[in-house]
Amino acid sequence: LKLLIDAAKNGHRVTLRARNWTLPAGPPIRIDHLDLDGQMTGKEHLRLDRINGRLYSGKIKGKGGLKWKNGWSLKLGGKISGVELEPLLATLDIQALAGRLSTTGETQLSARQASHLFRRPAINCEFLVLDGAIYEMDLQKAAQNISDDYVTGGETPFEQLSGRLDLEKGMLIASDLQLHSKNFEAKGKLEVDPSDNLKGIIDAGLGKFSALVAIPIRVSGTTREPRLRPIKATLAGAAAG
């Protein structure tokens, strides 16, 4: 890690170069390559004009700003492309999703101390995950279940998963979800509260998705043990059929 601060007009220029570096605060995210250029404007603000990096086989590119008056605040905006989710999420002790992530959006971190910045981020972004799987959640099995029992465990492989992610004060909302695979499609919305409880409805179907074959599945439980079950009206219709 190299950090250079040079005198410049209206402040100081800041240059950071990092190679094979692990974040010193928050989750131990490993960064292969990071180039950051910015400008200090006053004594309590750093404008980040250019952020280029590589991590977990993917790239990050963006800009932002850092403030440290009355606490610390870091705001970032930009693009992520081709990042392998499974090893990245492992640094957060999460084993829920695999695939290559691309996203465009904003992240804001605030804390009284710099070392606490990554504890409760605020994230708003559109995302796309390619060639991956959702772990501990078998949507195809749940769509074929006509009993009143919950379906737990398993996984849902996919070719493409897209949607919008909003994380505020520990509450995560994944909306406009669209999952596509060769013989299975699904769409819906999920919510995760600060205690990791799951809530949502996923419409799932075999083959090409249509309203005629869609099975509404209620999602409950927790992120570590999701529970899936078709809603009761669907079960009644299946029994009648």
Backbone as JSON, one array per atom type, in Angstrom:
{
  "sequence": "LKLLIDAAKNGHRVTLRARNWTLPAGPPIRIDHLDLDGQMTGKEHLRLDRINGRLYSGKIKGKGGLKWKNGWSLKLGGKISGVELEPLLATLDIQALAGRLSTTGETQLSARQASHLFRRPAINCEFLVLDGAIYEMDLQKAAQNISDDYVTGGETPFEQLSGRLDLEKGMLIASDLQLHSKNFEAKGKLEVDPSDNLKGIIDAGLGKFSALVAIPIRVSGTTREPRLRPIKATLAGAAAG",
  "N": [[0.85, -1.19, 0.0], [0.61, 2.18, -0.93], [0.54, 5.58, -0.13], [0.24, 8.83, -1.17], [0.49, 12.28, -0.56], [0.21, 15.38, -1.9], [1.0, 18.84, -2.16], [-1.29, 21.11, -3.63], [-3.21, 23.3, -5.77], [-5.74, 24.94, -4.01], [-5.88, 23.0, -1.97], [-4.92, 19.6, -1.35], [-3.52, 17.01, -3.36], [-4.36, 13.6, -3.45], [-3.08, 10.38, -3.67], [-3.53, 6.95, -3.97], [-2.19, 3.73, -4.02], [-2.65, 0.33, -4.21], [-1.81, -3.12, -3.82], [-2.6, -6.53, -3.78], [-4.02, -6.43, -1.25], [-5.7, -6.32, 1.88], [-8.7, -5.11, 3.24], [-8.4, -2.88, 5.97], [-10.35, -2.44, 7.87], [-13.59, -3.54, 8.88], [-15.19, -6.18, 6.94], [-12.9, -8.78, 5.86], [-12.11, -8.11, 3.05], [-10.46, -8.94, 0.11], [-8.31, -7.22, -1.99], [-7.07, -7.16, -5.18], [-5.95, -5.22, -6.79], [-5.77, -1.73, -6.69], [-6.34, 1.56, -7.6], [-6.46, 4.86, -6.67], [-7.42, 8.21, -6.94], [-7.58, 11.51, -5.7], [-8.82, 14.63, -4.24], [-8.16, 16.75, -1.6], [-10.41, 18.86, -0.14], [-10.5, 21.43, 1.82], [-10.26, 20.83, 5.39], [-11.71, 18.65, 6.15], [-12.74, 16.98, 4.22], [-12.51, 14.68, 1.54], [-12.39, 14.43, -1.81], [-13.1, 11.91, -4.07], [-11.91, 11.31, -7.06], [-11.3, 9.34, -8.92], [-11.63, 5.89, -9.02], [-10.3, 2.84, -9.49], [-10.27, -0.65, -9.69], [-9.46, -4.14, -8.99], [-10.9, -7.17, -7.97], [-11.65, -10.39, -6.69], [-11.77, -11.67, -9.24], [-13.07, -9.77, -10.77], [-13.96, -6.35, -11.79], [-13.87, -2.98, -10.52], [-15.13, 0.32, -10.8], [-15.31, 3.78, -10.33], [-16.33, 6.71, -8.4], [-16.34, 9.12, -5.68], [-16.71, 10.31, -2.27], [-15.23, 11.3, 0.85], [-15.93, 12.15, 4.18], [-15.16, 13.52, 7.4], [-16.08, 15.02, 9.57], [-17.66, 15.39, 12.64], [-18.02, 12.56, 12.91], [-17.69, 9.8, 10.55], [-18.13, 9.6, 7.02], [-18.67, 7.92, 4.06], [-19.14, 7.99, 0.66], [-19.91, 6.3, -2.29], [-20.0, 5.72, -5.78], [-20.67, 3.96, -8.83], [-19.51, 1.33, -11.02], [-19.58, -2.24, -10.95], [-18.18, -5.16, -12.25], [-18.32, -8.53, -13.24], [-17.57, -9.78, -10.79], [-16.79, -12.45, -8.66], [-19.16, -13.88, -6.69], [-19.34, -15.83, -4.61], [-16.79, -16.23, -3.1], [-16.51, -13.58, -2.25], [-18.82, -13.08, -0.67], [-18.28, -14.9, 1.3], [-16.46, -13.63, 2.95], [-18.15, -12.14, 4.45], [-19.36, -13.99, 5.94], [-21.47, -15.24, 4.65], [-23.3, -17.59, 2.87], [-25.01, -17.8, 0.49], [-25.35, -17.31, -2.21], [-24.07, -17.73, -5.51], [-22.08, -16.9, -8.4], [-21.38, -14.58, -11.15], [-21.14, -11.24, -10.54], [-22.51, -8.19, -11.7], [-23.02, -4.72, -11.43], [-24.61, -1.5, -11.09], [-24.65, 1.44, -9.23], [-25.12, 3.05, -6.0], [-23.38, 3.44, -2.89], [-23.45, 4.13, 0.56], [-21.72, 4.86, 3.5], [-21.71, 5.27, 6.97], [-20.48, 6.24, 10.17], [-19.53, 6.61, 13.64], [-16.91, 6.05, 14.17], [-14.02, 5.41, 12.13], [-13.32, 2.73, 11.82], [-15.71, 1.43, 11.99], [-17.14, 1.78, 9.72], [-18.04, -0.07, 7.77], [-20.04, -1.53, 8.92], [-22.9, -1.13, 8.8], [-23.93, -0.66, 5.94], [-25.46, 1.49, 3.44], [-27.12, 0.69, 0.55], [-27.96, 1.09, -2.85], [-28.92, -0.18, -5.8], [-28.95, -1.51, -9.19], [-28.77, -4.88, -10.28], [-27.04, -7.69, -11.77], [-26.57, -11.11, -12.06], [-24.69, -13.74, -13.32], [-24.67, -17.15, -14.45], [-24.94, -18.79, -12.0], [-25.99, -19.8, -8.67], [-28.62, -20.11, -6.26], [-28.32, -20.83, -2.93], [-29.54, -23.2, -0.51], [-32.22, -23.04, -1.24], [-34.63, -24.35, -3.12], [-36.3, -23.6, -5.71], [-37.54, -24.79, -7.91], [-38.29, -27.33, -6.99], [-40.06, -26.51, -5.0], [-42.06, -25.33, -6.56], [-43.22, -27.56, -7.66], [-44.37, -28.79, -5.56], [-47.17, -30.07, -4.02], [-48.1, -30.54, -1.55], [-48.79, -29.63, 1.92], [-46.5, -29.1, 3.18], [-43.42, -27.47, 4.1], [-40.74, -26.66, 1.85], [-37.35, -27.13, 2.18], [-33.8, -26.46, 2.06], [-31.48, -27.63, -0.54], [-30.81, -26.25, -3.83], [-31.0, -23.58, -6.29], [-30.05, -23.49, -9.43], [-29.02, -21.13, -11.96], [-29.04, -19.31, -15.08], [-29.2, -16.61, -15.36], [-29.77, -13.93, -13.12], [-31.5, -11.14, -12.11], [-32.28, -7.8, -10.86], [-33.32, -5.33, -8.42], [-31.59, -3.87, -5.69], [-31.98, -2.72, -2.44], [-30.69, -1.48, 0.47], [-31.12, -0.41, 3.67], [-30.49, 0.75, 6.87], [-30.09, -1.83, 7.85], [-32.23, -3.23, 6.77], [-33.07, -5.16, 4.07], [-34.16, -5.08, 0.75], [-35.0, -6.88, -2.02], [-36.06, -6.37, -5.14], [-38.12, -6.55, -8.14], [-37.19, -8.98, -9.11], [-35.82, -11.3, -11.38], [-35.42, -14.45, -12.59], [-33.73, -16.69, -14.67], [-33.39, -19.79, -16.25], [-32.51, -22.73, -18.18], [-34.78, -24.44, -18.24], [-36.53, -23.32, -16.44], [-38.14, -20.61, -14.8], [-38.5, -17.61, -12.84], [-39.96, -14.97, -10.85], [-40.2, -12.07, -8.68], [-40.26, -10.77, -5.29], [-38.23, -10.13, -2.43], [-37.7, -9.74, 1.09], [-35.45, -8.96, 3.71], [-35.07, -8.75, 7.11], [-33.37, -6.91, 9.82], [-32.79, -8.98, 11.59], [-32.31, -11.14, 10.02], [-34.56, -12.47, 9.09], [-36.7, -13.85, 6.61], [-38.98, -12.76, 4.05], [-41.4, -12.94, 1.52], [-42.76, -13.22, -1.87], [-42.54, -15.44, -4.53], [-43.08, -15.96, -7.88], [-43.09, -18.82, -9.69], [-42.2, -21.04, -12.4], [-42.2, -23.87, -14.63], [-40.38, -24.32, -17.66], [-40.87, -21.84, -20.25], [-41.75, -18.76, -18.82], [-45.05, -17.93, -17.87], [-48.27, -16.48, -17.13], [-50.08, -18.55, -16.98], [-48.81, -20.83, -16.09], [-47.56, -20.16, -13.78], [-46.55, -20.53, -10.4], [-47.33, -19.27, -7.34], [-45.12, -18.79, -4.72], [-44.65, -18.77, -1.3], [-42.17, -17.27, 0.65], [-40.38, -17.8, 3.59], [-38.96, -18.06, 6.92], [-35.44, -17.96, 7.61], [-32.38, -16.37, 6.43], [-30.41, -18.3, 6.57], [-31.86, -20.64, 6.72], [-34.09, -20.91, 4.64], [-37.65, -21.18, 4.02], [-39.97, -22.65, 1.87], [-43.14, -22.55, 0.31], [-45.98, -23.25, -1.64], [-48.69, -20.92, -1.92], [-51.8, -21.17, -0.09], [-54.13, -20.98, -1.68], [-53.18, -21.75, -4.16], [-52.5, -24.42, -3.64], [-55.04, -25.46, -3.18], [-56.17, -25.18, -5.7], [-54.52, -26.9, -7.15], [-55.13, -29.34, -5.95], [-57.81, -29.58, -6.65], [-57.5, -29.76, -9.42]],
  "CA": [[0.0, 0.0, 0.0], [1.32, 3.46, -0.98], [-0.32, 6.75, -0.05], [0.98, 10.06, -1.41], [-0.27, 13.52, -0.42], [1.02, 16.45, -2.49], [0.4, 20.17, -2.17], [-1.91, 21.48, -4.9], [-4.05, 24.49, -5.68], [-7.0, 24.77, -3.26], [-5.9, 21.8, -1.17], [-3.87, 18.62, -1.58], [-3.83, 15.84, -4.16], [-4.15, 12.34, -2.74], [-2.95, 9.23, -4.56], [-3.38, 5.69, -3.26], [-1.95, 2.56, -4.86], [-2.63, -0.88, -3.37], [-1.69, -4.39, -4.53], [-2.73, -7.67, -2.87], [-4.28, -5.72, -0.01], [-6.94, -6.65, 2.58], [-9.24, -3.94, 3.93], [-7.98, -2.89, 7.38], [-11.52, -2.32, 8.74], [-14.74, -4.22, 8.34], [-14.93, -7.55, 6.47], [-11.56, -8.92, 5.28], [-12.2, -8.17, 1.59], [-9.13, -8.97, -0.51], [-8.24, -6.41, -3.21], [-5.88, -7.49, -5.97], [-5.37, -4.04, -7.43], [-6.59, -0.55, -6.45], [-5.78, 2.89, -7.88], [-7.4, 5.89, -6.23], [-6.92, 9.59, -7.05], [-8.55, 12.43, -5.14], [-8.44, 16.0, -3.89], [-8.64, 17.21, -0.3], [-10.99, 20.2, -0.21], [-10.66, 21.77, 3.22], [-9.63, 19.92, 6.35], [-12.6, 17.57, 6.58], [-13.39, 16.34, 3.07], [-11.67, 14.15, 0.47], [-13.15, 14.09, -3.02], [-12.49, 10.77, -4.77], [-12.19, 11.56, -8.48], [-11.14, 8.13, -9.74], [-11.4, 4.63, -8.3], [-10.2, 1.67, -10.37], [-9.75, -1.78, -8.92], [-9.76, -5.54, -9.34], [-11.07, -8.05, -6.82], [-12.43, -11.6, -6.92], [-11.86, -11.9, -10.7], [-13.86, -8.74, -11.42], [-13.46, -4.98, -11.81], [-14.68, -1.9, -9.96], [-14.79, 1.63, -11.36], [-16.25, 4.77, -9.84], [-15.83, 7.9, -7.72], [-17.11, 9.35, -4.46], [-16.2, 11.31, -1.35], [-15.07, 10.9, 2.26], [-15.99, 13.26, 5.13], [-14.91, 13.05, 8.77], [-16.51, 15.98, 10.58], [-18.75, 14.82, 13.45], [-18.18, 11.19, 12.45], [-17.15, 9.47, 9.24], [-19.12, 9.32, 6.0], [-18.05, 7.55, 2.78], [-20.14, 7.8, -0.4], [-19.29, 5.75, -3.49], [-20.9, 5.42, -6.89], [-19.94, 3.45, -9.98], [-19.86, 0.04, -11.61], [-18.86, -3.48, -10.64], [-18.42, -6.12, -13.33], [-17.68, -9.84, -13.23], [-17.03, -10.17, -9.48], [-17.26, -13.75, -8.18], [-19.89, -13.61, -5.45], [-19.19, -16.81, -3.53], [-15.69, -15.9, -2.18], [-16.73, -12.27, -1.66], [-19.79, -13.21, 0.41], [-17.68, -15.68, 2.38], [-15.83, -12.7, 3.89], [-19.23, -11.64, 5.3], [-19.95, -15.19, 6.54], [-22.73, -15.49, 3.95], [-23.2, -18.64, 1.86], [-26.37, -17.82, -0.05], [-25.43, -17.03, -3.64], [-22.85, -17.84, -6.31], [-22.21, -16.37, -9.75], [-20.58, -13.41, -11.48], [-21.97, -10.06, -10.27], [-22.3, -6.87, -12.29], [-24.0, -3.81, -10.84], [-24.41, -0.05, -11.16], [-25.42, 2.05, -8.17], [-24.47, 3.87, -4.98], [-23.22, 2.92, -1.53], [-23.11, 5.16, 1.54], [-21.32, 4.29, 4.79], [-21.6, 6.3, 8.01], [-20.19, 5.71, 11.5], [-18.8, 7.53, 14.52], [-15.49, 5.73, 14.06], [-13.66, 4.91, 10.81], [-13.27, 1.26, 11.83], [-17.07, 0.89, 11.98], [-17.82, 2.25, 8.5], [-18.63, -1.12, 6.96], [-20.96, -2.34, 9.71], [-24.27, -1.03, 8.32], [-23.92, 0.16, 4.73], [-26.69, 1.76, 2.69], [-26.82, 0.34, -0.84], [-29.07, 1.2, -3.8], [-28.31, -0.54, -7.08], [-29.47, -2.55, -10.08], [-27.74, -5.92, -10.33], [-27.15, -8.83, -12.68], [-25.68, -12.22, -11.7], [-24.68, -14.73, -14.4], [-24.14, -18.5, -14.26], [-24.77, -18.99, -10.57], [-26.96, -20.62, -7.95], [-29.1, -19.7, -4.94], [-28.15, -21.96, -2.03], [-30.56, -23.46, 0.53], [-33.53, -22.64, -1.74], [-34.92, -25.07, -4.35], [-37.56, -23.05, -6.21], [-38.17, -25.74, -8.82], [-38.94, -28.34, -6.16], [-41.19, -25.87, -4.33], [-43.12, -25.12, -7.55], [-43.84, -28.86, -7.94], [-44.86, -29.33, -4.29], [-48.6, -29.85, -3.83], [-48.44, -30.83, -0.15], [-48.82, -28.45, 2.78], [-45.21, -29.06, 3.87], [-42.4, -26.55, 3.6], [-39.55, -27.18, 1.17], [-36.12, -26.5, 2.68], [-32.55, -27.0, 1.52], [-31.31, -27.7, -1.99], [-30.32, -25.03, -4.47], [-31.61, -23.2, -7.55], [-29.08, -22.98, -10.4], [-29.61, -20.22, -12.94], [-28.17, -18.68, -16.07], [-29.24, -15.16, -15.15], [-30.61, -13.4, -12.04], [-31.4, -9.68, -12.12], [-33.23, -7.11, -10.0], [-32.87, -4.12, -7.73], [-31.25, -4.11, -4.29], [-31.99, -1.54, -1.57], [-30.33, -1.82, 1.85], [-31.17, 0.77, 4.52], [-30.6, 0.49, 8.3], [-30.16, -3.26, 8.09], [-33.37, -3.82, 6.07], [-32.73, -5.4, 2.68], [-35.28, -5.36, -0.15], [-34.63, -7.28, -3.38], [-37.3, -6.23, -5.89], [-38.04, -6.77, -9.59], [-36.33, -10.15, -9.32], [-36.09, -12.11, -12.57], [-34.48, -15.57, -12.66], [-33.88, -17.45, -15.89], [-32.53, -20.92, -16.54], [-32.93, -23.38, -19.42], [-36.12, -25.03, -18.14], [-37.21, -22.81, -15.26], [-38.09, -19.16, -14.65], [-39.18, -17.11, -11.65], [-39.88, -13.53, -10.61], [-40.83, -11.74, -7.42], [-39.67, -9.79, -4.37], [-37.85, -10.68, -1.14], [-37.25, -8.8, 2.11], [-34.68, -9.54, 4.82], [-35.01, -7.76, 8.17], [-32.06, -6.91, 10.5], [-32.58, -10.26, 12.3], [-32.14, -12.15, 8.97], [-35.81, -13.14, 8.76], [-37.08, -13.73, 5.21], [-40.4, -12.62, 3.71], [-41.57, -12.59, 0.12], [-43.52, -14.06, -2.78], [-41.86, -15.71, -5.79], [-43.87, -16.68, -8.88], [-42.15, -19.72, -10.36], [-42.82, -21.93, -13.37], [-41.35, -24.69, -15.47], [-40.39, -23.88, -19.04], [-40.97, -20.4, -20.43], [-42.66, -18.22, -17.8], [-46.31, -17.29, -18.28], [-49.24, -16.44, -16.02], [-50.84, -19.79, -16.94], [-48.08, -21.9, -15.42], [-46.87, -19.61, -12.62], [-46.93, -21.0, -9.07], [-46.88, -18.32, -6.31], [-44.48, -19.47, -3.59], [-44.37, -17.9, -0.16], [-40.84, -17.48, 1.22], [-40.29, -17.4, 5.0], [-37.76, -18.6, 7.57], [-34.29, -17.07, 7.74], [-31.44, -16.47, 5.32], [-29.66, -19.56, 6.69], [-32.78, -21.75, 6.53], [-35.33, -20.45, 4.0], [-38.75, -22.14, 3.92], [-40.75, -22.36, 0.68], [-44.38, -23.3, 0.22], [-47.02, -22.59, -2.45], [-49.74, -20.33, -1.08], [-52.89, -22.12, 0.08], [-55.06, -20.95, -2.82], [-52.56, -22.55, -5.21], [-52.64, -25.82, -3.26], [-56.43, -25.85, -3.38], [-56.37, -25.32, -7.14], [-53.82, -28.1, -7.6], [-55.88, -30.49, -5.48], [-59.01, -29.66, -7.5], [-57.06, -30.27, -10.71]],
  "C": [[0.88, 1.24, 0.0], [0.3, 4.6, -0.98], [0.54, 7.99, -0.18], [0.04, 11.25, -1.28], [0.63, 14.67, -0.86], [0.26, 17.77, -2.44], [-0.12, 20.49, -3.57], [-2.77, 22.71, -4.69], [-5.36, 24.14, -4.97], [-7.04, 23.46, -2.48], [-4.71, 20.91, -1.44], [-4.39, 17.5, -2.48], [-3.47, 14.58, -3.38], [-4.12, 11.2, -3.76], [-2.72, 7.98, -3.72], [-3.19, 4.56, -4.27], [-1.84, 1.34, -3.94], [-2.57, -2.11, -4.26], [-1.77, -5.51, -3.49], [-2.96, -7.2, -1.43], [-5.62, -6.16, 0.57], [-7.42, -5.42, 3.34], [-8.9, -3.99, 5.41], [-9.14, -2.79, 8.36], [-12.69, -3.01, 8.07], [-14.41, -5.62, 7.87], [-13.58, -7.63, 5.76], [-11.6, -9.11, 3.76], [-10.8, -8.02, 0.99], [-9.18, -8.22, -1.83], [-6.95, -6.73, -3.93], [-5.15, -6.23, -6.43], [-6.3, -2.86, -7.19], [-5.78, 0.71, -6.74], [-6.83, 3.92, -7.54], [-6.73, 7.25, -6.32], [-7.99, 10.55, -6.55], [-7.96, 13.77, -4.8], [-9.01, 16.32, -2.52], [-9.13, 18.65, -0.45], [-11.34, 20.63, 1.2], [-10.03, 20.71, 4.1], [-10.47, 18.69, 6.67], [-13.31, 16.89, 5.42], [-12.35, 15.92, 2.04], [-12.57, 13.76, -0.69], [-12.4, 12.98, -3.76], [-12.86, 10.86, -6.24], [-12.11, 10.3, -9.34], [-10.84, 6.93, -8.85], [-11.41, 3.51, -9.34], [-9.64, 0.51, -9.58], [-10.12, -3.12, -9.51], [-9.87, -6.35, -8.05], [-11.97, -9.21, -7.22], [-12.79, -11.78, -8.4], [-12.68, -10.85, -11.44], [-13.24, -7.36, -11.3], [-14.44, -4.04, -11.11], [-14.2, -0.58, -10.55], [-15.79, 2.65, -10.87], [-15.57, 5.99, -9.25], [-16.69, 8.11, -6.48], [-16.51, 10.43, -3.6], [-16.16, 10.77, 0.07], [-15.08, 12.15, 3.13], [-15.77, 12.72, 6.53], [-15.18, 14.11, 9.82], [-17.71, 15.41, 11.31], [-19.06, 13.38, 13.03], [-17.66, 11.02, 11.04], [-18.28, 9.13, 8.26], [-18.39, 9.07, 4.68], [-19.16, 7.28, 1.77], [-19.43, 7.39, -1.67], [-20.36, 5.5, -4.54], [-20.09, 4.9, -8.07], [-20.44, 2.1, -10.42], [-18.98, -1.07, -11.07], [-19.17, -4.46, -11.76], [-17.62, -7.4, -13.11], [-17.1, -10.29, -11.92], [-17.65, -11.51, -9.05], [-17.87, -13.59, -6.78], [-19.53, -14.56, -4.31], [-18.01, -16.49, -2.6], [-15.86, -14.52, -1.54], [-17.7, -12.36, -0.49], [-19.24, -14.02, 1.57], [-16.98, -14.79, 3.39], [-16.85, -12.09, 4.84], [-19.93, -12.78, 6.03], [-21.34, -15.45, 5.97], [-22.47, -16.54, 2.88], [-24.56, -18.83, 1.21], [-26.4, -17.78, -1.56], [-24.06, -17.19, -4.29], [-23.13, -17.3, -7.7], [-21.34, -15.15, -9.94], [-21.47, -12.17, -11.44], [-21.52, -8.86, -11.08], [-23.39, -5.95, -11.76], [-23.6, -2.36, -11.08], [-25.26, 0.58, -10.06], [-24.57, 2.83, -7.2], [-24.43, 3.15, -3.64], [-22.85, 4.08, -0.62], [-22.85, 4.5, 2.89], [-21.16, 5.43, 5.78], [-21.35, 5.64, 9.35], [-19.47, 6.77, 12.32], [-17.31, 7.31, 14.42], [-15.21, 5.15, 12.68], [-13.7, 3.39, 10.75], [-14.65, 0.62, 11.78], [-17.82, 1.22, 10.69], [-18.57, 1.15, 7.77], [-19.68, -1.95, 7.71], [-22.39, -2.31, 9.18], [-24.32, -0.13, 7.09], [-25.33, 0.42, 4.22], [-26.36, 1.56, 1.22], [-28.08, 0.48, -1.67], [-28.49, 0.92, -5.18], [-29.19, -1.49, -7.88], [-28.38, -3.6, -10.21], [-28.08, -7.0, -11.35], [-26.13, -9.87, -12.25], [-25.81, -13.28, -12.78], [-24.11, -16.06, -13.92], [-23.88, -18.81, -12.78], [-25.82, -19.9, -9.97], [-27.36, -19.92, -6.66], [-29.04, -20.92, -4.05], [-29.28, -22.01, -1.0], [-31.97, -23.05, 0.09], [-33.76, -23.32, -3.09], [-36.29, -24.62, -4.87], [-38.28, -24.02, -7.13], [-38.9, -26.82, -8.05], [-40.17, -27.76, -5.47], [-42.36, -25.66, -5.3], [-43.86, -26.41, -7.87], [-44.47, -29.48, -6.69], [-46.35, -29.04, -4.14], [-49.05, -30.23, -2.42], [-48.44, -29.53, 0.64], [-47.5, -28.29, 3.55], [-44.3, -28.0, 3.26], [-41.33, -27.32, 2.84], [-38.35, -26.42, 1.7], [-34.92, -27.16, 2.03], [-32.53, -27.02, 0.01], [-30.72, -26.42, -2.54], [-31.06, -24.8, -5.79], [-30.53, -22.68, -8.49], [-29.77, -22.07, -11.42], [-28.55, -19.75, -13.94], [-28.1, -17.17, -15.85], [-30.21, -14.81, -14.02], [-30.41, -11.89, -12.01], [-32.45, -9.09, -11.19], [-32.65, -5.83, -9.45], [-32.66, -4.45, -6.26], [-31.22, -2.79, -3.54], [-31.75, -2.0, -0.14], [-30.26, -0.54, 2.67], [-31.38, 0.34, 5.97], [-30.8, -1.0, 8.59], [-31.31, -3.97, 7.42], [-33.04, -3.93, 4.6], [-33.98, -5.76, 1.88], [-34.72, -5.68, -1.53], [-35.9, -7.31, -4.21], [-37.03, -6.43, -7.39], [-37.14, -7.96, -9.93], [-36.79, -10.93, -10.55], [-35.0, -13.18, -12.65], [-34.79, -16.38, -13.9], [-32.89, -18.61, -15.91], [-33.12, -21.64, -17.76], [-34.37, -23.86, -19.35], [-36.96, -24.46, -17.01], [-37.06, -21.3, -15.19], [-38.88, -18.75, -13.41], [-39.04, -15.6, -11.58], [-40.56, -13.23, -9.28], [-40.06, -10.72, -6.62], [-39.39, -10.47, -3.05], [-37.44, -9.55, -0.2], [-36.52, -9.57, 3.21], [-34.56, -8.47, 5.9], [-33.66, -7.84, 8.9], [-31.76, -8.19, 11.28], [-32.45, -11.43, 11.33], [-33.39, -12.98, 8.71], [-36.22, -12.83, 7.32], [-38.59, -13.56, 5.06], [-40.49, -12.28, 2.23], [-42.45, -13.57, -0.63], [-42.73, -14.19, -4.08], [-42.83, -16.47, -6.69], [-42.92, -17.5, -9.72], [-42.89, -20.63, -11.32], [-41.81, -22.71, -14.16], [-41.47, -24.21, -16.91], [-40.43, -22.37, -19.13], [-42.07, -19.85, -19.53], [-43.91, -17.62, -18.45], [-47.25, -17.34, -17.1], [-49.99, -17.75, -15.88], [-50.14, -20.89, -16.15], [-47.39, -21.42, -14.15], [-47.44, -20.17, -11.33], [-46.44, -19.99, -8.05], [-46.35, -19.07, -5.08], [-44.21, -18.45, -2.49], [-43.01, -18.28, 0.44], [-40.84, -16.96, 2.65], [-39.04, -18.03, 5.6], [-36.68, -17.54, 7.71], [-33.37, -17.23, 6.54], [-30.63, -17.77, 5.37], [-30.56, -20.78, 6.5], [-34.1, -21.23, 5.95], [-36.37, -21.57, 3.97], [-39.66, -21.7, 2.77], [-42.02, -23.2, 0.68], [-45.35, -22.55, -0.68], [-48.12, -22.05, -1.56], [-50.98, -21.23, -1.12], [-53.87, -22.14, -1.09], [-54.5, -21.79, -3.98], [-52.69, -24.03, -4.92], [-54.07, -26.31, -3.49], [-56.72, -26.06, -4.87], [-55.71, -26.58, -7.66], [-54.58, -29.35, -7.17], [-57.14, -30.7, -6.32], [-58.64, -30.2, -8.88], [-56.77, -31.76, -10.65]]
}
